[in-house]
Amino acid sequence: MLALHGTGVSDGIALGPAHVLQQHMPEIPQHLIEHGQIEPEVDRFRQAVAGVRRQLSAIRDHIPANAPPEAAGFLDAHLLILTDPMIVDATIETIRRRRRNAEWALAVQGEELTRTFERMADPYLRNKKVDVLHVLERILRNLLQAEEEAQGALEAGAIVVANDLTPADTLILKHQRIRAFVTNLGGPISHTAILARSLGIPAVVSVHGATRYVRQGETLIVDGKRGLLIVSPDGPTLQEYRRLRQEITERRRELERLRRSPAVTQDRSKILLEANIELPADVKAALSAQASGIGLYRTEFLFMNRRGSPPGEDEQFRAYVRVVKAMGRKPVTIRTIDLGADKQVDGAREAAAIAVNPALGLRAVRLCLHDTSLFIPQLRAILRASAYGNVRIMIPMLSSQDEMFRVLDLLDETKSALKRARQKFNPRIPVGGMIEVPAAAISADLFAPYLDFFSIGTNDLIQYTLAIDRVDDAVNYLYDPLHPAVLRLIRLTIEAGKKARIPVAMCGEMAGDVRYTRLLLGLGLTEFSMHPATLLAVKRIVRLSRLSSVRRSARDILAQNETRKLHALVEELNRDVLH
């Protein structure tokens, strides 16, 4: 018996035979092409792109009706990448300028895009390079006419072990009724990981060497919660995991029964459970999960990896209105762009523009105030969209009052300009700030009188507080949402909001993690925003909680001076609700 550890990205337990996918990319050739062959080579590249588009469209068109809404959304995202000028136009330019074959030109562009993503400050966005690389690989395979491994031998009930999988691969494998998958690479916030959670496929990623240590047909156990792969388990281990699997099945049935139940505590306190989205297509998943609204609409995906100018006011307006109309009267919180000097919207690569440390550089609200030609069109688009529903504006990465006042002044000027142009908008549109910098949390009481709401971005708040990068394998073990400093900053923010009588939400990953739900309720949080796939699990914890009880527990936890004992108290708080 052999146990391999990785990162569990989709809860659940699976038992079955191994099916090892050997995904070898043929060597990429490089050769000079004659002048007369340049345009035929460009045509060959365009045909490869068109071929991938047909492949992905065919997969999308055959998604089962009962598939989660995210499935089509992720394929749409990959189809959108195929239109990205940073991939298509830049590759064609390289073919023509350097007179090289399409495969080599595309590989060069892939390396450039990888470097761009790796410079990004936000780990969530940095992880998106995986989706781009998945699309590039499909195009390369089409160019090279590389044969995909025959899937006919894949038996139902198998556990797939691969180097990596794309969302399209995952959908195909799900259709073939696999029980789980394990990959050498990958991260918890990739589209493939999110899709696995939505499809209910147990999955463990970043199991280094999985394809090397696992043999075809070997019996495997995948523990998606613990991030564990067990190879050739013994009899007692198999028996124990069969018992655990049955418990999980019963728990999922219980969650489905909660879909239309209200998110209220046992003492009848209403809790708002909202959804985080990236693209307009993600609204389907939010509505399916019965979300109370959109607590975080990340708008930077409209801006990223464009060649030429950023999206104009009208393009942004259409995207925002699509979401607002779909949500009806429910609130839609639109975060202004969280881009940085490390993420150039126009594809520029000026060395002077690249921050030495992007996380601490010209990003988010700092960039918006530095370049109002980028910011004002977005403010105009959001304001115009507010005429069609319940829209809120959220400013990321506030760290000083001066930034806040400058944003509010620009917003007032934009309102005046729209009014003169007789454009409809909500003149009293709520404006909130993201609390994701320790300085903002410590001085939240200085921001609160001038804002309509707070939203705590725990991803960055934890990283800035603890000085670690959660996607860095060397230090991510230090990423601890229960660190006393983090909890104190959360408490300070919630208390500042209460004193100013403004709502406080949380939109970081901590909000969607059931291990922290009761503690956050005890700290006074009443508004959670998360990926739609985690909403029902959080709702279950809410409905099993009594505020008077969890508040007492939260006080005891915050008063604890030893980290080990603090963690033990949190486990005790969850003892009756977490299995």
N, C-alpha and C positions, 0 to 999 in steps of 0.2 A: 504493500500500500504506500502510495506517495501523495503528499499534500503540497499543493502549489498555491501561493497567495497572490492576490491581485486586488483590484478595486471593484467591489460590488456595485453595479449601476442599476440593477433591476432585481427587486426582491423576489424571492421564491426559491424553491428547491426542485431540482430535476435529476432523474436517474435514467441512464440509457447508454447505448453503445457510442463510441467515439466515431465521428466522421471528420477526418483531418483534411482540410482544404489546402492544397499546395498551390499557392498563388505566386508563381514566379514571373516577374516581368522580364521579358527578353531584353538583351542589351540594346541600348539606344544607339543607332548608328549616327555618324556625322560625316557628311560629305558635301563638297562644293558642287553647285549645280550651274549649268550653262545659262546664259542670259535668256535664251529661248525657252528654257524650261521653268523659269521663275513663275509665270502665271499658271501653267499646268500644276505646279507644286502647290500654289495657293489654292487652286481649285480642289486638289486632293485633300488639303487640310479642311476646307469648307465642307467637303463631302463627309469627312470623318466626324466633324461636329454635327452635321445634319443626321448622320447615322446614330450618334449617341442620343440626339433629341428624339428620334423615332423610338429607340429602345426604351428610354425613360417614359415617354408618352404612352407606350404600349403597356408598361407596368402600371402606370397611373390609371389608365383606362380600365384595368382589370382588378383594381383594388376591390375586395369584397365590400358589400354594403354595410356589413357590421364592423368594418375596420375603424379604428379611432380616427377622429378628424385630423390628427397630426400627420397621418400617413401621406395624404395627398399634399399637405402643406410642405413637408420635407422634400418630396419629389418636385413640387413647384419651385422650391428654393434651388434645387440642383438644375432644373431647367432654366431658371433665371441666371445662374452662374454661366450657362452656355452662351448667354447674350452679353456677358461682361466684356467691355472693350479692353480691359486689362488682360484678358485672356485671348480673345479673338483678334482684335485689331493689333495688339502688340505683337502677337505671334506672326501675323501676316507681315507686319512692318519688318520684323527680324528676318523673315524669309527673303524679302525683297532687298533689304539693305545689306545683309551679310551673305546673301546667296547660299543659304544653307537649307538642308532638307527640313521638312515640317516637323519631324519627330524631335530633332535637335533643337529647333527654334522654340517648340512648346516646352521642352525640358528646361531650357534657359529661363523662360518666362515663369515656369513653376518655381524655380530656385529663387527668383526675384520676389515673387509673391510670398514665398515661405519666409524670407528675411523680413518682409514688410509686416507680416502677421506676428512674427516673433518679437518685433519691436513694440508691439501694442501694449499699453499699460494694463488694460482691463483683461484679466485672465479669461473671462467669459468670451470676449471677442477673439482673444488670441487662439482659443481652442477651435474657432471657426475655420482655421486654416485646413483642418482635416477634411471639411466638406469640399473645399476648393480642390484639394489634392485628389480626393475621390473622383471628381469630375475630370480632372486632368488625366488621371490614370485611364479612365474609360476612353477618352479621346486617343490616348497613346495606343491602347490596345486595338482600337479601330484602325489606326494608321499602320500599325505593325501587323494587323490581321492575326493578332495573338488569339489562340484558341482558349476559351474559358474551360475550366475543368468541367467535364460532363457531370451533370447533376442527377442523371438517371439512376445512378447507384445509391443515391441518398435515400435511405429507408425512413419511413415515418417513425417518429420517436427517437431519432438520433440526436446526439449533442454535437454541434458543429464546433470545431476547433480551427481557428484561422489566424493569419497574421493580423488582418483587419477586415472589417465589413462596412459596406456603405448602407445607407437607408434602403436603397433599392435591393441590395443583396438580402437585407433583413426581411423585407416584405416577401421576396421570392421564397426564402427559406421558411418563413412562417406559413406560406401557402402550402409548402411541402410538409408541414406539420412536424417541424423540429421541436424538440423540447427545451433547448437552451443553446446558448453559444458562449464561447470563450475566445478571447483574442489576445495576441501578444501586445498589441498597441491599444490606444484609445484612452478616453477620459470620461468622467461622469457627466459632463455637460455637452458632449457631442450630440449631433442629431441622431446618430445610431443608438446611443445610450438612451436618449429621451424616447425614441420610438420603441425600443425594447420595453421600457416601463409602460408605455401606452398599450402595447400589444400583450403585456403580461408574460413576456418571455424572460425567464431567469437569465441573467447575464453577468459575467465577470470579465473585465477588461484589464489591460496592463499586467497580464500574467506572463512575465518575461520567460521566453523559452517554451511556452505551452506546445507549440507545434513540433518542437524538438523532442520533448519528453513523452508525448502521448502517441501511442500506436493505434493504427486503424482497428476499430472493433473492440478496443478495451472498454470495460465498464467504467463509467464516470459518474461522479456526483458533483453537481454544481450547486453551491450555496450562494445565492445572489445577495443575501443580507450580510454575510460575513466576508464576502469576497474570496471564497475558497473553492478550489478545484481538487477533488480527491480522485486519484487514479487507482483502479483495481482495489476498491474497498473490501474489507473483510466482512464476514457475516453480521456481527453485532453492529458495525457502523451502518451497513445497509438497512438493518431493521430500525435503528434509531432515526435515520433520515426518512424512511417511509412514514413513520409516525409524525415527524415534523411536517412533512409535505401535506398530510391530511389536515393538520391544524391550519396551515396556510390556506388551503382550499376553502375551509369553512369560514375563515376570516374574510376572504374576498367576497363570498356570498353575502356576508353580513354588511360589507361596505356598499354593495350594489343596492341593498334595501334602503340605504340612507340617502340615495341620490336626490330625492325630492323632499327630504326632511329638512326642517330649518336648522341653522347653526345656532343653537341656543344652549346655554349651560343648564345644569340641573336646577339652579336657582333663577332660571328664566331670563338670564342676561343674553341679549342678542349680540352675536359676534359676526363681523363682516369678513367673508372669505372671498377674496378677489383673485384675478388671474394676471400673470405676466405674459405678455406677447411680444413678438418680434416683427411679424408681418401681418397684414390684414387677413390673410388666410387663417391665421391662428385663432381668430374669433370663434370659429366653429367649435374648437375644443373647449373654449371658455364657456360658451353657451351650453354645450353638452354636459359640462361639469356643474351646471347651475351656479356659476360664479355670480357674486353680488355686483360685479363690475370689473373693469380693467384697472388694476392698481399700478401697473407699470407697462407702458407701451414704449419699447426701445426704438427710437426713430433713426438711430445711426445706420441701420441696415439699408436705408434709402440712399445713404451717402457713400458707403464704402465701395472701394475698388471700381470707381468710375474713371473714365478717361475723358478729360475735358472739364466742363463746368459741373458743379454740383446740381442736384435736382432743384428746379425752379419752384417758385411759390405755388403755381397751379398743380404741378405734379405732386407736391407734398399735400396740398389741399385735397386732392382726389383720394389719396391714400388714407388720410385722416378721416374724411367724411365716410368712406366705406366702413371703417370700424365704428364710428359714432352711430351711424344709421343702424348697423347690425345690432348694436347693444341697446337700442331703444332709449328708455329713460335711465338706464343704469349708467353710473359714472365711468368716464374714460379718462384716465390720468396719463397725459402725454408728456414724457420726459424729453426735454430739449436735448440736442445732440451731445453725446458724450464721446466726442472725437478728441484727438490730440495731435500734437506736432508729429507724432510717430505714425499718424494715419492721415495721409494727404488725400483729400477728396478729389483732387485734380490729377492724381497720379504723379505729382512732382516728386523728385528725388534729390532736392537740394540738401547738401550736407549740413548747411547751416540751420536748416529747419528741423533736423533730427535731434531730439533731446537726448542728452547723455543718459538721463534716467526718466523715461517717459511717464512713469507713475507719479513723478514729482514735478513734471514740467507743464507745458502749455497745453492743457487738456480741458475738456468739458466747458464749464462756464467761463474759465479763463480764456480759452480759445475764442469763445463766442463774443466776449467783450473786446478781445483783441482784434477780431475780424467781424465787424458788424454786418458786412456785406453777406456773410454766411448766416448770421443770426436773425437779422430782421425779416428776410423772406420766410423763415420758419415761424417766427412770431406772427406774421401776417396770416400764414396758412392755418395755424392753430386757431387764431382768433376767428377767422372766417368759418372754420369747421364748428366752432362753438355755437353758431346759429342753428345747428342741426341736432343738438343733443346736449347731454350733460358732460361738458368737457372741463378738465382741470389741467393747468400747466405745472410741471414740476422741474425745478432747476437742480441739476446735479453738481455735486462736489463743491458746495458752498463752504467757504472757510473764513470769510470775513463779512462784516456788515457792509463794507464799502461795495463789495461785489453784489450783494443783495440789492442795495439802493440803486446801483447803476442798472441792474436788470429791470427793476420796477420803473425807473425813469424811462428806459427804452420802451418798455411795454406801454406806458402812458403815451409816449410819442407815437407809437405804432397805432394805438387806438384812435388818436386824433387824426392821423393820416387816413385811416379807414373810414372814419366818420365823415371827413371832407369828401372822400370818394363815394360816399353813400353806400358803403359795403356793410352788410348785416353782420353783427357779432354780439356776443354777450358782454356788455360793458363791465359786468361784475364777475367775470370769470375768476374762479378761485386760483390762487397762485401759492404753491408750496415749495418747500426745499427738501432735498435729500440730505440726510445726516449720515455721512459716510467718511468724514474726516474727524479725527479725535478733537481737533480744535472746535469744530461746529457742535459736537456733542457736549463738550465742557461748557461752551457758551451758548447753548440752545436757548436759554432764557433771554438772550440779547436778540435773537432772531424772531422768536415766537410772536412778539407784539405786532410784527409787520407782515406776517405770513398767515395764510388760511389753513395750512396743514403741514405736518412733517411726514416724511417717510424714511425709515431707517434702512440704509443699504448696508446690510451686514457683511457682504462679500468684501468690499473695500475697507469697511470700518475695522474688521478683524485683522486684515492684512496690514493696514497702516498702524494699528495699535500694537501688533505683535512683531512688526518688521519682518514678515515672511511672505513668500509667494507660494500659494497653495498648489500651483501646478509644477513647482520645482520639486522633483523627487527627493532631493537632498535635504530639504527643510520642511516639506509639507506635513510631517508628523507633528510639527509645532502648531499647526492650525487648530485652534481650540476655541469654539464659540463659548465655552463655559469658563474661559479665563476670567478671573475676578475683575480685571481691568475692563474687559469687554462688557460684562454684565453691569458694571457701574456706569459705563457710558450709556448703555441702553436705558437704565433707570433714570439717569439725569435727563435724557431726552424726553421720556414719557412724562416725567414730573414737570418739566418746563412746558410741555403741551397742555397738561391739565391746568396749570396755573394760569395760562393764557387763554384757556377754554378753546383750544383748537385740537382737532383730531390728530392722533399719531398712528401711522401705519408702519408696517415692516414689509419690504419687498425683496430682501435678500433671501438666499437659500435657507437660512435659519428659519424663516417663516413657514416653509413647507416641510420641515423636518419634525416628525411627530415626537422625537425625543425631547424637543424643547417647547412644545405647545403649552403644556401646563405651566412651566416656569414663566413663559412670556405672559400668559393669562394672569399669573400671580403678580407680575411686575406692572400690570395695568394695561397691557396691550389688548385692544379690542378690534383691530383691523389688520388682517394678514393678507398678503398678496404672494402668489406662488405659481409654479407651473400647474396647469389644470390637472395633470395626472396625479398630483399629490393631494388634491383638495378633499376628496372623500375621506382619506385616512386622517387628515387633520380635523375634519368635521366630526368624525367618530370620537376623537379625544375631547373635543369641545363639549359634546353632548354627554360625556361621562364625567365631566368635571364640575365641581362646585367652587365658585369664586372665593367664598369665605375661607374654604380649606386651602386652596392653592395660594392664596395671599399670605397666609400664615407660613406655609412652607417656603415661599419665596423670601420672606423676611429672614428665616433661619438660614437659608442658603447664602444670601448676601452677607450675613453676619459671620459666616464661616471663614476662618483665617487660613485653614489648610486646604490646598487644592484637592488633595485626595479625598478628604472628607466631604468637600463640596460636591464632587462627582458622585460620591456614594449617596448623598442626600437627594440628588437629582434622580438617581436610579430608584431610590425608595419612593419618591414622588410619583414615579411612573409604574410602580410595581404591579398595580392592579389593571393597567391598560395596555402595557407592552409585553408581548410574549417573547 
